[in-house]
Amino acid sequence: MKKGNVKLRKKLLENGMISLYLDFYPPILNTETNKYTRREFLKLYLFERPKNQIQKISNIENLHTAELIQIRRQNEMRKHDV
């Protein structure tokens, strides 16, 4: 029985923001395209250098949301293994 891993990763963008995405191993089947994929971009962004309290709170909330999505995907992969 293969176990899958889901990691939360960050990518620095040109505009100074950080994009959050999930990295799957082994790759999973995307039902829309019927192709295997290793990444799922979450459309959640962090400020690289937050300038005020609102941006800091936004970073914390987006990171927390991304972690919850990561846990949900990990649980989905483990359900399919059983």
Phi and psi in degrees as a GROMACS rama.xvg file:
@    title "Ramachandran Plot"
@    xaxis  label "Phi"
@    yaxis  label "Psi"
@TYPE xy
-85.2624  138.946  LYS-2
-103.93  140.054  LYS-3
-102.203  150.902  GLY-4
-115.545  142.184  ASN-5
-127.821  119.23  VAL-6
-116.614  141.312  LYS-7
-88.791  123.537  LEU-8
-123.845  162.298  ARG-9
-123.955  145.056  LYS-10
-132.389  126.459  LYS-11
-76.8689  128.22  LEU-12
-97.9551  165.116  LEU-13
-65.9473  -27.7757  GLU-14
-84.9896  8.10415  ASN-15
89.8873  2.47778  GLY-16
-94.7435  165.39  MET-17
-118.096  125.133  ILE-18
-92.337  138.58  SER-19
-103.764  135.202  LEU-20
-147.131  162.284  TYR-21
-101.599  139.928  LEU-22
-114.654  120.422  ASP-23
-101.49  138.322  PHE-24
-141.341  123.583  TYR-25
-72.0047  166.01  PRO-26
-57.862  150.141  PRO-27
-109.695  159.247  ILE-28
-84.0326  124.446  LEU-29
-84.2206  117.501  ASN-30
-69.8023  -23.245  THR-31
-75.3643  -40.1301  GLU-32
-105.267  -9.18059  THR-33
57.3153  34.3761  ASN-34
-125.596  155.79  LYS-35
-81.3434  140.483  TYR-36
-135.823  151.159  THR-37
-107.504  -12.6007  ARG-38
-127.015  147.146  ARG-39
-133.191  111.548  GLU-40
-80.6975  131.022  PHE-41
-90.9729  -8.73465  LEU-42
58.0887  35.663  LYS-43
-117.692  138.199  LEU-44
-130.878  148.705  TYR-45
-115.605  151.524  LEU-46
-83.1758  130.06  PHE-47
-64.7899  -45.683  GLU-48
-127.949  90.0773  ARG-49
-62.6845  134.192  PRO-50
-95.6802  -20.4979  LYS-51
-145.542  178.23  ASN-52
-64.8849  -33.9412  GLN-53
-63.7867  -43.4349  ILE-54
-67.0601  -35.9376  GLN-55
-65.45  -43.4449  LYS-56
-65.7424  -39.7155  ILE-57
-60.3093  -42.7999  SER-58
-60.1921  -45.3113  ASN-59
-63.2738  -44.8158  ILE-60
-66.7011  -42.5328  GLU-61
-66.4521  -39.3591  ASN-62
-65.9302  -40.2747  LEU-63
-64.6885  -43.2662  HIS-64
-60.7202  -43.7387  THR-65
-63.2523  -39.0135  ALA-66
-65.637  -37.6314  GLU-67
-65.2397  -40.359  LEU-68
-64.584  -40.0818  ILE-69
-60.4349  -45.0924  GLN-70
-63.8111  -41.1952  ILE-71
-62.3141  -44.1612  ARG-72
-65.9666  -38.6082  ARG-73
-62.2688  -42.8582  GLN-74
-64.4348  -38.6741  ASN-75
-62.8474  -41.5387  GLU-76
-66.2706  -38.7964  MET-77
-69.8294  -32.1651  ARG-78
-63.0262  -40.8422  LYS-79
-69.6791  -25.9282  HIS-80
-72.2518  -29.291  ASP-81
